[in-house]
Amino acid sequence: MLTVEAAAIQKDGVIYSVPRPGRHHDVIRMMVLAGVVPTRDEGAVQGFLLSDGTFATRWKAAQVAYRAGQILSKPGQMPETLLSEDLC
């Protein structure tokens, strides 16, 4: 079964992520330290790394996490978009 593994940001085809329980602000910090500009204006998209190694937007990741029973903050309710705080 496909699951959500970690907060991630995709920019220019590269996926940047940190292990759980890391949040998107941790990914942003890592990118800045590496000299990468992590803003939407520069083409960065916030989402999640899935168990198959692919990137999913917050919307797609919400569907995956709901099906996998990973939603902690709203049990039995699929959020419109996924936040790292929503994961168990």
Rosetta constraint file for C-alpha pairs under 8 A:
AtomPair CA 1 CA 68 HARMONIC 7.04 0.50
AtomPair CA 2 CA 50 HARMONIC 6.93 0.50
AtomPair CA 2 CA 51 HARMONIC 5.82 0.50
AtomPair CA 2 CA 52 HARMONIC 6.90 0.50
AtomPair CA 2 CA 64 HARMONIC 6.74 0.50
AtomPair CA 2 CA 68 HARMONIC 7.03 0.50
AtomPair CA 3 CA 50 HARMONIC 5.73 0.50
AtomPair CA 3 CA 51 HARMONIC 5.30 0.50
AtomPair CA 3 CA 64 HARMONIC 6.11 0.50
AtomPair CA 3 CA 65 HARMONIC 6.03 0.50
AtomPair CA 3 CA 68 HARMONIC 5.95 0.50
AtomPair CA 3 CA 70 HARMONIC 7.82 0.50
AtomPair CA 4 CA 48 HARMONIC 6.58 0.50
AtomPair CA 4 CA 49 HARMONIC 6.21 0.50
AtomPair CA 4 CA 50 HARMONIC 4.56 0.50
AtomPair CA 4 CA 51 HARMONIC 6.09 0.50
AtomPair CA 4 CA 61 HARMONIC 6.56 0.50
AtomPair CA 4 CA 64 HARMONIC 6.72 0.50
AtomPair CA 4 CA 65 HARMONIC 5.84 0.50
AtomPair CA 4 CA 70 HARMONIC 7.84 0.50
AtomPair CA 5 CA 19 HARMONIC 7.72 0.50
AtomPair CA 5 CA 20 HARMONIC 7.16 0.50
AtomPair CA 5 CA 48 HARMONIC 7.11 0.50
AtomPair CA 5 CA 49 HARMONIC 5.58 0.50
AtomPair CA 5 CA 50 HARMONIC 5.25 0.50
AtomPair CA 5 CA 51 HARMONIC 5.72 0.50
AtomPair CA 6 CA 17 HARMONIC 6.56 0.50
AtomPair CA 6 CA 18 HARMONIC 6.47 0.50
AtomPair CA 6 CA 19 HARMONIC 5.65 0.50
AtomPair CA 6 CA 20 HARMONIC 5.45 0.50
AtomPair CA 6 CA 21 HARMONIC 7.60 0.50
AtomPair CA 6 CA 22 HARMONIC 7.26 0.50
AtomPair CA 6 CA 48 HARMONIC 5.56 0.50
AtomPair CA 6 CA 49 HARMONIC 5.16 0.50
AtomPair CA 6 CA 50 HARMONIC 7.18 0.50
AtomPair CA 6 CA 84 HARMONIC 7.91 0.50
AtomPair CA 7 CA 17 HARMONIC 5.83 0.50
AtomPair CA 7 CA 18 HARMONIC 6.52 0.50
AtomPair CA 7 CA 19 HARMONIC 7.54 0.50
AtomPair CA 7 CA 20 HARMONIC 7.33 0.50
AtomPair CA 7 CA 22 HARMONIC 6.65 0.50
AtomPair CA 7 CA 23 HARMONIC 5.66 0.50
AtomPair CA 7 CA 24 HARMONIC 5.60 0.50
AtomPair CA 7 CA 27 HARMONIC 7.36 0.50
AtomPair CA 7 CA 46 HARMONIC 7.97 0.50
AtomPair CA 7 CA 47 HARMONIC 6.30 0.50
AtomPair CA 7 CA 48 HARMONIC 4.54 0.50
AtomPair CA 7 CA 49 HARMONIC 6.27 0.50
AtomPair CA 7 CA 84 HARMONIC 6.33 0.50
AtomPair CA 8 CA 15 HARMONIC 6.55 0.50
AtomPair CA 8 CA 16 HARMONIC 5.44 0.50
AtomPair CA 8 CA 17 HARMONIC 4.23 0.50
AtomPair CA 8 CA 18 HARMONIC 6.99 0.50
AtomPair CA 8 CA 24 HARMONIC 6.52 0.50
AtomPair CA 8 CA 27 HARMONIC 6.55 0.50
AtomPair CA 8 CA 46 HARMONIC 6.17 0.50
AtomPair CA 8 CA 47 HARMONIC 5.28 0.50
AtomPair CA 8 CA 48 HARMONIC 4.56 0.50
AtomPair CA 8 CA 49 HARMONIC 5.71 0.50
AtomPair CA 8 CA 55 HARMONIC 7.53 0.50
AtomPair CA 9 CA 15 HARMONIC 5.81 0.50
AtomPair CA 9 CA 16 HARMONIC 5.25 0.50
AtomPair CA 9 CA 17 HARMONIC 6.48 0.50
AtomPair CA 9 CA 24 HARMONIC 7.51 0.50
AtomPair CA 9 CA 27 HARMONIC 7.02 0.50
AtomPair CA 9 CA 28 HARMONIC 7.92 0.50
AtomPair CA 9 CA 38 HARMONIC 7.80 0.50
AtomPair CA 9 CA 44 HARMONIC 6.45 0.50
AtomPair CA 9 CA 45 HARMONIC 5.48 0.50
AtomPair CA 9 CA 46 HARMONIC 4.46 0.50
AtomPair CA 9 CA 47 HARMONIC 5.74 0.50
AtomPair CA 9 CA 48 HARMONIC 7.11 0.50
AtomPair CA 10 CA 14 HARMONIC 5.50 0.50
AtomPair CA 10 CA 15 HARMONIC 4.42 0.50
AtomPair CA 10 CA 16 HARMONIC 6.15 0.50
AtomPair CA 10 CA 44 HARMONIC 5.62 0.50
AtomPair CA 10 CA 45 HARMONIC 5.24 0.50
AtomPair CA 10 CA 46 HARMONIC 6.56 0.50
AtomPair CA 10 CA 47 HARMONIC 7.52 0.50
AtomPair CA 10 CA 55 HARMONIC 7.31 0.50
AtomPair CA 11 CA 15 HARMONIC 6.60 0.50
AtomPair CA 11 CA 16 HARMONIC 7.91 0.50
AtomPair CA 11 CA 38 HARMONIC 7.39 0.50
AtomPair CA 11 CA 43 HARMONIC 5.88 0.50
AtomPair CA 11 CA 44 HARMONIC 4.45 0.50
AtomPair CA 11 CA 45 HARMONIC 6.49 0.50
AtomPair CA 12 CA 43 HARMONIC 6.94 0.50
AtomPair CA 12 CA 44 HARMONIC 7.46 0.50
AtomPair CA 15 CA 49 HARMONIC 7.95 0.50
AtomPair CA 15 CA 55 HARMONIC 7.01 0.50
AtomPair CA 16 CA 27 HARMONIC 6.65 0.50
AtomPair CA 16 CA 31 HARMONIC 7.42 0.50
AtomPair CA 17 CA 27 HARMONIC 5.68 0.50
AtomPair CA 17 CA 48 HARMONIC 7.92 0.50
AtomPair CA 17 CA 49 HARMONIC 7.19 0.50
AtomPair CA 18 CA 22 HARMONIC 5.68 0.50
AtomPair CA 18 CA 23 HARMONIC 7.62 0.50
AtomPair CA 18 CA 26 HARMONIC 7.08 0.50
AtomPair CA 18 CA 27 HARMONIC 5.99 0.50
AtomPair CA 22 CA 26 HARMONIC 5.97 0.50
AtomPair CA 22 CA 27 HARMONIC 7.59 0.50
AtomPair CA 22 CA 84 HARMONIC 7.98 0.50
AtomPair CA 23 CA 27 HARMONIC 6.73 0.50
AtomPair CA 23 CA 84 HARMONIC 5.86 0.50
AtomPair CA 23 CA 85 HARMONIC 7.91 0.50
AtomPair CA 24 CA 28 HARMONIC 6.22 0.50
AtomPair CA 24 CA 46 HARMONIC 7.41 0.50
AtomPair CA 24 CA 84 HARMONIC 7.39 0.50
AtomPair CA 25 CA 29 HARMONIC 6.14 0.50
AtomPair CA 26 CA 30 HARMONIC 6.27 0.50
AtomPair CA 27 CA 31 HARMONIC 6.18 0.50
AtomPair CA 28 CA 32 HARMONIC 6.16 0.50
AtomPair CA 28 CA 38 HARMONIC 6.15 0.50
AtomPair CA 29 CA 33 HARMONIC 6.23 0.50
AtomPair CA 30 CA 34 HARMONIC 6.29 0.50
AtomPair CA 31 CA 35 HARMONIC 6.30 0.50
AtomPair CA 31 CA 36 HARMONIC 5.05 0.50
AtomPair CA 31 CA 37 HARMONIC 6.91 0.50
AtomPair CA 31 CA 38 HARMONIC 6.55 0.50
AtomPair CA 32 CA 36 HARMONIC 5.30 0.50
AtomPair CA 32 CA 37 HARMONIC 6.22 0.50
AtomPair CA 32 CA 38 HARMONIC 7.14 0.50
AtomPair CA 37 CA 42 HARMONIC 6.75 0.50
AtomPair CA 38 CA 42 HARMONIC 6.88 0.50
AtomPair CA 38 CA 43 HARMONIC 7.81 0.50
AtomPair CA 38 CA 44 HARMONIC 5.47 0.50
AtomPair CA 39 CA 43 HARMONIC 6.64 0.50
AtomPair CA 39 CA 44 HARMONIC 5.39 0.50
AtomPair CA 39 CA 45 HARMONIC 7.94 0.50
AtomPair CA 40 CA 44 HARMONIC 4.68 0.50
AtomPair CA 40 CA 45 HARMONIC 6.26 0.50
AtomPair CA 45 CA 57 HARMONIC 7.36 0.50
AtomPair CA 46 CA 57 HARMONIC 6.50 0.50
AtomPair CA 46 CA 58 HARMONIC 6.85 0.50
AtomPair CA 47 CA 55 HARMONIC 6.90 0.50
AtomPair CA 47 CA 56 HARMONIC 5.53 0.50
AtomPair CA 47 CA 57 HARMONIC 4.23 0.50
AtomPair CA 47 CA 58 HARMONIC 4.61 0.50
AtomPair CA 47 CA 61 HARMONIC 7.11 0.50
AtomPair CA 47 CA 82 HARMONIC 8.00 0.50
AtomPair CA 48 CA 55 HARMONIC 5.78 0.50
AtomPair CA 48 CA 56 HARMONIC 5.34 0.50
AtomPair CA 48 CA 57 HARMONIC 6.43 0.50
AtomPair CA 48 CA 58 HARMONIC 6.73 0.50
AtomPair CA 48 CA 61 HARMONIC 6.36 0.50
AtomPair CA 49 CA 53 HARMONIC 6.20 0.50
AtomPair CA 49 CA 54 HARMONIC 5.86 0.50
AtomPair CA 49 CA 55 HARMONIC 4.81 0.50
AtomPair CA 49 CA 56 HARMONIC 6.40 0.50
AtomPair CA 50 CA 54 HARMONIC 5.43 0.50
AtomPair CA 50 CA 55 HARMONIC 6.16 0.50
AtomPair CA 50 CA 56 HARMONIC 6.90 0.50
AtomPair CA 50 CA 61 HARMONIC 7.81 0.50
AtomPair CA 56 CA 60 HARMONIC 5.60 0.50
AtomPair CA 56 CA 61 HARMONIC 5.44 0.50
AtomPair CA 57 CA 61 HARMONIC 5.92 0.50
AtomPair CA 58 CA 62 HARMONIC 6.12 0.50
AtomPair CA 58 CA 81 HARMONIC 4.96 0.50
AtomPair CA 58 CA 82 HARMONIC 4.88 0.50
AtomPair CA 58 CA 83 HARMONIC 7.17 0.50
AtomPair CA 59 CA 63 HARMONIC 6.85 0.50
AtomPair CA 59 CA 80 HARMONIC 6.27 0.50
AtomPair CA 59 CA 81 HARMONIC 4.44 0.50
AtomPair CA 59 CA 82 HARMONIC 6.32 0.50
AtomPair CA 60 CA 64 HARMONIC 6.50 0.50
AtomPair CA 60 CA 81 HARMONIC 7.72 0.50
AtomPair CA 61 CA 65 HARMONIC 5.99 0.50
AtomPair CA 61 CA 81 HARMONIC 7.50 0.50
AtomPair CA 61 CA 82 HARMONIC 6.20 0.50
AtomPair CA 62 CA 66 HARMONIC 6.02 0.50
AtomPair CA 62 CA 78 HARMONIC 6.71 0.50
AtomPair CA 62 CA 79 HARMONIC 6.20 0.50
AtomPair CA 62 CA 80 HARMONIC 6.77 0.50
AtomPair CA 62 CA 81 HARMONIC 5.47 0.50
AtomPair CA 62 CA 82 HARMONIC 4.66 0.50
AtomPair CA 63 CA 67 HARMONIC 6.25 0.50
AtomPair CA 63 CA 78 HARMONIC 7.02 0.50
AtomPair CA 64 CA 68 HARMONIC 6.19 0.50
AtomPair CA 65 CA 69 HARMONIC 6.07 0.50
AtomPair CA 65 CA 70 HARMONIC 4.91 0.50
AtomPair CA 65 CA 71 HARMONIC 6.08 0.50
AtomPair CA 65 CA 87 HARMONIC 7.56 0.50
AtomPair CA 66 CA 70 HARMONIC 6.02 0.50
AtomPair CA 66 CA 71 HARMONIC 5.84 0.50
AtomPair CA 66 CA 76 HARMONIC 7.88 0.50
AtomPair CA 66 CA 77 HARMONIC 7.65 0.50
AtomPair CA 66 CA 78 HARMONIC 5.67 0.50
AtomPair CA 70 CA 86 HARMONIC 7.97 0.50
AtomPair CA 70 CA 87 HARMONIC 5.45 0.50
AtomPair CA 70 CA 88 HARMONIC 5.39 0.50
AtomPair CA 71 CA 75 HARMONIC 5.91 0.50
AtomPair CA 71 CA 76 HARMONIC 7.79 0.50
AtomPair CA 71 CA 77 HARMONIC 7.92 0.50
AtomPair CA 71 CA 78 HARMONIC 7.57 0.50
AtomPair CA 71 CA 86 HARMONIC 5.46 0.50
AtomPair CA 71 CA 87 HARMONIC 4.96 0.50
AtomPair CA 71 CA 88 HARMONIC 6.00 0.50
AtomPair CA 72 CA 85 HARMONIC 7.99 0.50
AtomPair CA 72 CA 86 HARMONIC 5.31 0.50
AtomPair CA 72 CA 87 HARMONIC 5.21 0.50
AtomPair CA 72 CA 88 HARMONIC 4.77 0.50
AtomPair CA 73 CA 85 HARMONIC 7.24 0.50
AtomPair CA 73 CA 86 HARMONIC 4.86 0.50
AtomPair CA 73 CA 87 HARMONIC 7.15 0.50
AtomPair CA 73 CA 88 HARMONIC 7.95 0.50
AtomPair CA 74 CA 78 HARMONIC 7.38 0.50
AtomPair CA 74 CA 79 HARMONIC 7.60 0.50
AtomPair CA 74 CA 86 HARMONIC 7.37 0.50
AtomPair CA 82 CA 86 HARMONIC 6.53 0.50
AtomPair CA 83 CA 87 HARMONIC 7.51 0.50
